[in-house]
Amino acid sequence: MFHSPIASPSQPMTRYRSRGDLLDRAGLSRCLPGPELDAVAEMAQQLLGSDISAFSVLDQDWQWLTAKCGIGADKAPREYSFCGRVVDANEPVIIPDTQADPFYRDNPMVTGEPHIGAYCGVPVITRGEDGTDLTVGSLCVIYRQPRLFSDDDIVALQKLANIAAALVGSRLAALELVELATERTDDLHRVARMHRQLHQAERIAGIGSWRFDLVHNTIEWSDQVYAIHDLPLGDTPQIERAMEFYPGRSRAILSDAINLAIEQGRPFDEEIDFVSAFGAAKRVRSMGEVELCDGRPVALIGVFQDVTRRYEMEQALRRSAHTDELTGLTNRAGFNQALSASIAGAHTNGTPLALLMIDLDGFKAVNDRCGHLRGDQVLRTIATALHAPYLADCVTARLGGDEFGVIVRGVDRDAVSALVIRLLADLHHSVDIGDAEQLCVSGTIGVSWLTAGMTERDLLRQADIALYHGKHTKRGTATTYSALIDR
């Protein structure tokens, strides 16, 4: 069967956006299998006896002759390209006589080099990864004189086009694999860099991450968690042993938090005491939440942070805010806070509470005759007496100048009386001022007891009344408040 000239389209065909359109733009035309495609072009020329044969790819502007025989040019403008019509139509284009074809008879490639008289081109189609056919170019034979084409000619050219498609497809697949491998390598480098950054950030912040697998009852730790535990990397304990790093109350707090997270899905954030494998006492913060799979808890995940330095700084600031700088005793602000809490606790629990107000006798004379430095030394000596072990359960405070206070909690009247007698003796102090002369310093104590309905102000008032009664009657003694004294 011979093919007559086909009619030219009345309107320009819509350009078929193919993989071939992008080959040269992506620089891939130079990567195509050149010698193999040259062999295909030579076979087409020999098999069909053409003057010219070529395998072409096209971009938006040019037809690129990737493989060719009988022609020296490497490219041609796409607007004049015969192969562009093959790619646009995505089907064979057969022109037995270009002079008889109104669409091509004035084409510069017909009127000038290479003086095309007859043309037969078929699309080169590969199969994409998604199963769709992709046109990557065309395979054509060109004659300088008109020629009729048989079905066998078309079949032969199509078979050669299939070979070209296989060569191009395998090369493109290889290039895509290389690209994927490069992307994977880049991804691995990026992940490795992120891991390094994460480990460095964990180390700087003292934070590690953990995961507790509820199904297998196993624990996974990041490097910093091992560092906080003072354990070598990989020495991950079972959950029972891991809980032993938390002493007493801290263990109970964390255990309760974990159970509530598992049973009720509650996230937790606990700051607790911790003892490392080396016996180092630390303060840690443990945060976690449940991991669900199909609505069921399968693990707990969270972070673990060493907050020892921050905790110690906070405690130091808190102590400094409530501590008298000269004596190391509680200051007035701390005393007032402790007194309010002690009164509330005594009212709630029904336990006894006594307040001792102390004023030093003879201290002004030491300041006047020996100076404030010697006076400060006396105050520190008095503070040492108030730090005595028998007062360890009491709150002892310097309220200002030479005034001190003691809160005695949970002790009956007989025991308080014995404590006061011992304290009066400890407050006696002699200061040598030269020439065998001494100044004596002592303390006068006013005692008040908390009764039902009393407020902080009431307790302080009664202790002050008792103190100043003692100051006016006999210094260096203790006086307990009574209604008679008040009147």
C-alpha positions in Angstrom: 0.0 0.0 0.0 1.3 3.5 -0.9 0.4 6.7 1.0 -0.6 9.8 -0.8 0.1 13.2 0.5 -1.7 14.1 3.7 -3.6 17.3 4.1 -2.0 20.1 6.0 -3.9 21.2 9.1 -6.1 24.3 8.6 -5.0 25.6 12.1 -1.7 25.1 13.8 -1.7 22.0 16.0 -1.5 22.3 19.8 2.1 21.5 20.7 2.3 18.2 22.6 4.0 18.9 25.9 6.3 15.8 26.1 9.4 14.6 27.9 11.3 15.3 24.7 10.4 19.0 24.8 12.4 19.3 28.0 15.4 17.1 27.1 17.7 19.9 25.8 16.5 22.5 28.3 17.5 20.1 31.1 20.8 19.4 29.3 19.8 15.8 28.9 20.1 15.7 25.1 23.9 15.5 25.6 23.4 12.5 27.9 21.5 10.4 25.4 23.1 7.2 24.0 24.9 8.8 21.0 26.6 5.9 19.3 23.6 3.6 19.7 21.2 6.1 18.3 23.7 6.8 15.5 23.5 3.1 14.7 19.7 3.3 14.6 19.8 6.3 12.2 22.3 4.4 9.9 20.0 1.3 9.9 17.0 3.5 8.9 19.0 5.0 6.1 20.3 1.7 4.8 17.0 -0.2 5.3 14.8 2.5 3.5 17.4 3.8 1.1 17.0 7.4 2.2 19.3 10.4 1.6 19.0 11.5 5.2 17.9 9.9 8.4 17.8 11.4 11.9 16.7 11.0 15.4 15.5 14.3 16.8 14.4 15.8 20.1 12.6 19.1 20.4 12.4 22.0 22.8 10.2 25.0 22.5 12.4 26.7 19.8 14.6 24.1 18.2 14.8 20.7 16.7 18.0 19.0 17.8 19.4 16.3 15.6 20.8 14.0 18.2 21.7 11.2 15.8 21.9 11.7 12.0 23.1 10.4 8.7 23.5 12.4 5.4 23.2 15.9 7.0 25.7 18.1 8.8 23.4 20.4 10.7 22.9 19.8 14.4 19.7 21.8 14.7 16.9 23.5 12.8 14.2 26.1 13.9 11.2 24.3 15.3 8.8 26.5 13.3 10.1 24.9 10.1 10.6 21.5 11.5 8.9 18.4 9.9 9.7 16.4 13.1 7.9 19.0 15.2 4.7 18.1 13.4 5.3 14.4 14.3 5.8 15.3 18.0 2.8 17.7 18.0 0.5 15.2 16.4 2.0 12.2 18.2 1.5 10.1 15.1 3.4 9.3 11.9 3.7 12.0 9.3 4.1 10.9 5.7 4.7 13.4 2.9 5.5 11.6 -0.4 5.8 14.9 -2.3 6.6 18.1 -0.5 6.0 20.2 -3.6 2.5 18.9 -3.7 1.9 19.7 0.0 0.5 23.3 0.4 1.6 23.4 4.0 5.3 22.5 3.2 6.0 23.5 -0.4 7.3 27.0 0.7 9.1 25.7 3.7 12.8 26.9 3.7 13.9 23.3 4.2 12.1 22.4 1.0 13.2 25.4 -1.1 16.7 25.3 0.4 19.0 22.9 2.2 18.5 20.1 2.7 15.9 20.3 -0.2 13.4 17.8 1.3 11.4 16.2 -1.5 9.8 13.4 0.5 9.5 12.8 4.3 8.5 10.0 6.6 8.7 10.4 10.4 7.3 8.4 13.3 7.2 9.4 17.0 9.6 7.8 19.5 7.5 6.9 22.5 8.6 5.6 25.9 6.5 4.4 28.8 6.6 6.6 31.9 6.7 5.4 35.5 3.0 6.0 35.9 2.2 3.9 32.8 1.5 6.7 30.4 3.2 7.1 27.0 5.6 9.9 26.7 6.9 11.2 23.3 10.6 11.9 23.5 11.3 12.7 19.9 11.0 11.4 16.3 12.8 9.1 13.9 12.6 10.1 10.2 13.9 9.4 6.8 14.2 12.2 4.1 14.5 12.0 0.4 15.5 14.8 -2.0 13.1 13.5 -4.6 9.4 12.6 -4.2 8.8 9.0 -3.1 5.8 6.8 -2.2 5.9 4.9 1.0 4.5 1.4 1.6 3.1 -0.2 4.7 6.3 -2.2 5.1 8.3 1.0 5.0 6.3 2.5 7.9 6.4 -0.8 9.9 10.2 -1.0 9.4 10.7 2.6 10.5 8.4 2.1 13.5 10.4 -0.9 14.6 13.5 1.1 14.5 11.7 3.9 16.5 10.9 1.3 19.1 14.6 0.4 19.4 15.4 4.1 19.8 12.7 4.5 22.4 14.1 1.6 24.4 17.6 3.1 24.2 16.3 6.6 25.3 14.1 5.1 28.0 16.9 3.1 29.6 19.2 6.1 29.5 16.5 8.4 31.1 15.7 5.8 33.7 19.4 5.6 34.5 19.7 9.4 34.8 16.6 9.4 37.0 18.1 6.8 39.3 21.3 8.8 39.5 19.2 11.9 40.4 17.3 9.9 43.0 20.6 8.6 44.4 21.9 12.1 44.6 18.8 13.3 46.3 18.9 10.4 48.8 22.6 11.2 49.5 21.7 14.8 50.1 18.8 13.8 52.3 21.1 11.5 54.3 23.6 14.3 54.7 20.9 16.6 55.8 19.5 14.1 58.3 23.0 13.5 59.7 23.5 17.2 60.0 20.2 17.6 61.8 21.2 14.7 64.2 24.5 16.4 65.0 22.7 19.7 65.6 20.1 18.0 67.8 22.8 16.2 69.9 24.8 19.4 70.3 21.6 21.3 71.3 20.7 18.5 73.8 24.2 18.7 75.3 24.2 22.5 75.6 20.7 22.6 77.1 21.2 19.5 79.2 18.1 18.0 77.6 17.6 14.5 76.3 14.7 12.6 74.8 13.2 9.2 75.8 10.5 6.7 74.8 9.0 4.1 77.0 7.5 1.2 75.0 4.4 0.0 76.8 4.1 -3.1 74.7 7.6 -4.5 75.2 8.3 -2.6 78.5 11.5 -1.2 77.1 13.1 2.2 77.2 14.9 4.2 74.5 17.2 7.1 75.5 19.1 9.8 73.6 22.7 10.4 74.4 22.0 13.2 76.8 19.8 11.1 79.0 22.7 8.7 79.5 24.9 11.6 80.4 22.4 12.9 83.0 22.2 9.4 84.6 26.0 9.1 84.5 25.6 5.8 82.6 27.6 4.7 79.5 25.9 4.9 76.1 23.8 1.8 75.5 23.5 0.8 79.2 19.7 1.3 79.2 18.1 -0.1 82.4 14.7 -1.7 82.7 11.9 0.5 84.0 12.2 -0.8 87.5 15.9 0.0 87.7 15.4 3.4 86.1 12.9 4.4 88.8 15.5 3.7 91.5 17.4 6.8 90.4 14.5 8.8 92.1 14.6 9.0 95.9 11.5 8.5 98.0 8.9 11.1 97.4 10.2 11.9 93.9 9.8 8.3 92.8 6.2 8.3 94.0 5.5 11.6 92.1 6.9 10.4 88.8 5.2 7.0 89.2 1.8 8.6 89.7 2.4 10.9 86.7 3.3 8.0 84.4 0.2 5.9 85.6 -2.1 8.9 85.0 -0.6 9.4 81.5 -1.2 5.8 80.6 -4.7 5.5 82.1 -6.1 8.9 81.3 -3.9 10.3 78.5 -2.7 13.2 80.7 0.7 14.8 79.8 3.0 15.4 82.7 5.7 17.9 83.6 7.4 17.1 86.9 10.5 18.7 88.5 11.9 16.2 91.1 15.0 15.1 92.9 17.4 12.6 91.3 20.5 10.7 92.2 22.8 9.6 89.4 24.7 6.4 89.0 27.8 8.1 90.6 25.7 9.2 93.6 25.5 12.9 92.4 22.4 14.6 93.7 20.6 16.5 90.9 17.4 18.2 90.1 15.7 17.0 86.9 12.6 17.9 84.9 10.7 15.1 83.2 8.0 15.8 80.7 6.0 13.2 78.8 2.9 12.4 76.9 1.2 9.3 75.6 1.7 7.9 72.1 -1.4 6.4 70.5 -1.9 3.8 67.8 -5.4 3.1 66.7 -6.6 5.0 69.7 -4.7 2.8 72.2 -1.6 3.9 74.2 1.5 2.1 72.9 4.3 4.3 74.4 5.2 7.3 76.4 7.5 9.8 74.8 9.1 12.9 76.3 12.1 14.9 77.3 14.4 14.8 80.3 16.4 17.8 81.5 19.1 18.5 84.1 17.9 21.7 85.9 20.3 21.4 88.9 22.1 24.7 88.3 18.9 26.6 87.7 17.3 25.0 90.8 20.2 25.8 93.0 20.2 29.4 91.8 16.5 29.7 92.5 17.0 28.3 96.0 19.9 30.6 96.6 17.8 33.6 95.5 14.9 32.4 97.7 17.2 32.0 100.6 18.8 35.4 100.1 15.4 37.0 99.9 14.4 35.5 103.3 17.8 35.6 105.0 19.5 38.3 107.0 22.9 38.9 105.4 24.8 39.6 108.7 23.6 36.7 110.8 22.4 34.1 108.4 19.1 33.9 110.3 15.7 34.3 108.6 14.9 38.0 108.0 11.6 39.8 108.8 10.0 39.0 105.5 10.8 35.3 105.9 9.7 35.4 109.5 6.3 36.9 108.7 5.7 34.3 106.0 6.7 31.5 108.3 4.5 32.9 111.1 1.4 33.0 108.9 1.9 29.5 107.7 2.6 28.2 111.2 -0.6 29.8 112.6 -2.7 28.4 109.8 -1.2 24.9 110.4 -1.7 25.1 114.1 -5.3 26.1 113.8 -5.9 23.3 111.3 -4.1 20.6 113.2 -4.8 21.8 116.7 -1.1 21.7 117.6 0.5 24.2 120.1 2.4 27.2 118.8 4.5 29.6 120.9 6.1 32.9 119.7 9.3 34.2 121.4 10.3 37.8 120.9 13.8 38.7 122.0 15.4 42.1 122.7 19.1 42.3 123.6 20.1 44.1 126.8 23.3 46.1 126.8 23.8 46.0 123.1 23.6 49.7 122.6 26.5 50.3 125.0 28.7 47.9 122.9 27.9 49.9 119.7 28.5 53.2 121.5 31.8 52.3 123.1 33.3 49.8 120.7 31.8 50.7 117.4 29.5 49.0 114.9 32.0 46.4 113.8 32.2 45.1 117.4 28.4 45.3 117.6 28.1 43.2 114.4 30.4 40.6 116.0 28.1 40.4 119.0 25.1 40.0 116.7 26.8 37.1 114.9 27.6 35.5 118.3 23.9 35.7 119.2 23.0 34.2 115.8 25.3 31.3 116.6 23.3 30.7 119.8 20.0 30.8 117.8 21.4 28.2 115.4 21.9 25.7 118.2 20.7 22.1 117.5 17.9 22.3 120.1 16.3 25.1 118.0 16.6 23.2 114.7 12.8 22.6 114.5 12.1 26.3 115.2 12.1 29.3 113.0 14.7 31.7 114.2 14.9 35.2 112.8 16.5 38.6 113.1 13.7 41.1 112.9 16.0 44.2 112.8 18.7 45.9 115.0 19.0 43.8 118.2 15.5 42.3 118.0 15.0 38.6 117.3 12.1 36.2 117.0 11.6 32.4 117.5 8.6 30.4 116.4 8.2 27.2 118.4 5.8 24.6 116.8 4.2 21.5 118.2 5.9 21.8 121.6 4.0 21.9 124.9 4.4 24.5 127.6 6.8 22.6 129.8 9.1 21.9 126.9 9.0 25.5 125.9 9.8 26.6 129.4 12.9 24.4 129.4 13.9 25.8 126.0 13.5 29.4 127.1 15.7 28.8 130.2 18.4 27.3 128.0 18.1 30.1 125.5 18.4 32.8 128.2 21.7 31.2 129.3 23.0 31.1 125.7 22.1 34.7 125.1 24.5 35.9 128.0 27.7 37.3 126.5 30.6 39.4 127.8 32.5 41.9 125.7 36.0 42.9 126.7 36.7 46.6 126.2 40.1 46.8 127.8 41.5 47.7 131.2 39.8 44.5 132.6 36.5 46.1 131.9 33.6 44.2 130.3 30.2 44.9 128.9 27.5 42.4 129.4 24.9 41.5 126.8 21.9 39.4 127.6 18.4 38.9 126.2 14.9 39.6 127.5 12.2 37.3 126.1 8.5 37.8 125.7 6.4 34.7 125.1 2.9 34.4 123.7 0.8 31.3 123.0 -1.6 30.9 120.1 -5.2 30.3 121.2 -8.4 29.7 119.2 -9.4 32.6 117.0 -6.1 34.5 117.3 -4.5 36.1 114.3 -0.9 36.8 113.5 -1.3 40.4 114.7 -2.8 39.2 118.0 0.1 36.8 118.6 2.7 39.5 117.8 1.0 42.0 120.1 0.9 39.7 123.0 4.6 38.7 122.6 5.5 42.4 122.5 3.5 43.2 125.6 5.2 40.3 127.5 8.7 41.4 126.2 8.4 45.0 127.3 6.9 44.0 130.6 10.1 42.0 131.2 12.3 44.9 130.0 10.7 47.2 132.5 10.7 44.8 135.4 13.8 42.6 135.2 16.0 42.4 132.1 17.6 39.1 131.1 14.4 37.2 132.0 11.5 35.7 130.1 7.9 36.7 130.6 4.8 34.9 129.3 1.8 37.0 128.3 -1.2 37.1 130.5 -4.3 39.2 130.7 -3.1 40.7 134.0 0.1 42.0 132.3 -2.1 43.5 129.5 -4.3 45.4 132.0 
